Amino acid sequence: MSVIVNDDGFKTDDWTLGFAPSNEAANDVLALDVTSDTNPATLTKKLRTAKIIRIDFPNFADGRGFTIARQIRLAGYAGRLRAKGHIISDQYAMARRCGFDEIEISNKLAERQPEEEWLFRSNWQAHDYQARLRGAL
């Protein structure tokens, strides 16, 4: 099992249709699983029909998923975008700024980093260095 994190806290996963690996999926797929080494340009045709895209983070130090998410959003994808794997609560604001709607974490990680830690970072739009600078002026 896993836990879904969004700006409202912990949720159960409501996506029940499964995911297709992006390198094997047809262009009319509904849900894509994207690895961290995927070239976003290879996903262009699949973005038209995908309702949800899940990008894997194999470890918390691997930031390639942030770049993939940003490039997918810049390509016009407006569907649901989910980060999956080793994302820590300190990375939540960055994930949201890159275009992720939600994060899928393991139950084990949810025990180590409880909902309060994620909620503390859920006001991600107001807590960046530019907002802090504007407040100091």
C-alpha positions as CSV (number, residue, x, y, z in Angstrom):
1,M,0.0,0.0,0.0
2,S,1.0,3.6,-0.4
3,V,-0.2,7.0,0.7
4,I,-1.0,9.9,-1.6
5,V,0.1,13.4,-0.4
6,N,-1.4,16.6,-1.6
7,D,-2.0,20.1,-0.2
8,D,-4.8,18.7,2.0
9,G,-2.6,16.0,3.6
10,F,-2.6,12.2,3.3
11,K,-5.2,10.6,1.1
12,T,-5.9,7.1,-0.1
13,D,-5.2,6.4,-3.8
14,D,-8.3,6.8,-5.9
15,W,-6.7,5.7,-9.2
16,T,-7.7,2.1,-9.7
17,L,-7.0,1.6,-13.4
18,G,-3.3,0.8,-13.2
19,F,-0.4,2.3,-15.1
20,A,1.4,1.4,-18.3
21,P,5.1,1.7,-18.6
22,S,5.8,4.7,-20.8
23,N,8.2,2.8,-23.0
24,E,5.7,0.1,-23.8
25,A,2.4,2.1,-23.8
26,A,0.4,3.0,-26.9
27,N,-0.3,6.6,-27.8
28,D,-3.9,6.4,-26.5
29,V,-3.0,5.2,-22.9
30,L,-4.9,6.6,-19.9
31,A,-2.1,6.2,-17.3
32,L,1.6,6.3,-17.7
33,D,4.5,5.2,-15.5
34,V,7.6,7.2,-16.3
35,T,11.1,6.3,-15.1
36,S,13.5,8.9,-14.1
37,D,15.7,8.4,-17.2
38,T,12.8,9.0,-19.7
39,N,13.3,11.7,-22.3
40,P,10.1,13.8,-22.0
41,A,10.2,14.4,-25.8
42,T,9.3,10.7,-26.3
43,L,6.0,11.3,-24.4
44,T,4.5,14.0,-26.6
45,K,1.9,11.9,-28.4
46,K,0.9,10.1,-25.1
47,L,0.2,13.4,-23.3
48,R,-3.0,13.9,-25.4
49,T,-4.9,11.0,-23.9
50,A,-3.2,10.4,-20.5
51,K,-5.4,11.2,-17.5
52,I,-2.5,10.6,-15.1
53,I,1.2,10.4,-15.3
54,R,3.3,9.0,-12.5
55,I,7.0,9.8,-12.5
56,D,9.4,7.6,-10.4
57,F,11.9,9.0,-8.0
58,P,14.3,6.0,-7.3
59,N,16.0,7.9,-4.4
60,F,15.6,11.3,-2.8
61,A,18.8,12.6,-4.3
62,D,17.7,11.9,-7.9
63,G,16.1,15.2,-9.1
64,R,15.5,14.2,-12.8
65,G,11.8,13.7,-12.1
66,F,11.4,17.4,-11.3
67,T,12.8,18.2,-14.7
68,I,10.6,15.7,-16.5
69,A,7.5,17.1,-14.7
70,R,8.4,20.7,-15.6
71,Q,9.0,19.7,-19.3
72,I,5.7,17.8,-19.4
73,R,3.8,20.8,-18.1
74,L,5.6,23.2,-20.5
75,A,4.5,20.8,-23.3
76,G,0.9,21.5,-22.4
77,Y,0.0,18.5,-20.2
78,A,-2.9,19.6,-18.0
79,G,-3.8,16.2,-16.5
80,R,-2.9,14.7,-13.1
81,L,0.8,14.5,-12.4
82,R,2.1,12.3,-9.6
83,A,5.6,11.8,-8.1
84,K,6.2,8.3,-6.8
85,G,8.9,7.0,-4.6
86,H,11.6,8.5,-2.5
87,I,10.3,12.1,-2.1
88,I,10.8,13.6,1.3
89,S,8.6,16.3,2.9
90,D,11.3,18.9,2.4
91,Q,11.0,18.4,-1.4
92,Y,7.2,18.9,-1.4
93,A,7.3,22.6,-2.3
94,M,9.8,21.9,-5.2
95,A,7.6,19.1,-6.5
96,R,4.5,21.4,-6.5
97,R,6.4,24.2,-8.2
98,C,7.6,21.8,-10.9
99,G,4.0,20.9,-11.7
100,F,3.2,17.8,-9.6
101,D,-0.3,17.6,-8.2
102,E,0.4,14.9,-5.7
103,I,3.0,12.5,-4.3
104,E,2.8,8.8,-3.7
105,I,4.9,7.6,-0.8
106,S,5.2,4.3,1.0
107,N,3.5,3.6,4.3
108,K,7.0,3.3,5.8
109,L,7.9,6.8,4.7
110,A,4.6,8.1,5.9
111,E,5.4,6.7,9.4
112,R,8.8,8.4,9.4
113,Q,7.5,11.7,8.0
114,P,3.9,12.1,9.3
115,E,1.2,14.1,7.7
116,E,2.0,17.2,9.8
117,E,5.4,17.5,8.2
118,W,3.8,17.5,4.7
119,L,1.1,19.9,5.7
120,F,3.7,22.3,7.1
121,R,5.0,22.6,3.5
122,S,1.6,22.7,1.8
123,N,1.6,26.5,1.6
124,W,4.3,26.2,-1.0
125,Q,3.3,29.2,-3.0
126,A,4.0,31.6,-0.1
127,H,7.3,30.1,1.1
128,D,9.9,30.8,-1.5
129,Y,12.9,33.1,-1.3
130,Q,11.2,35.8,-3.4
131,A,8.2,36.0,-1.0
132,R,10.7,36.3,1.9
133,L,12.6,39.1,0.2
134,R,9.4,40.9,-0.6
135,G,8.4,40.7,3.0
136,A,11.7,42.2,4.1
137,L,11.5,45.2,1.9
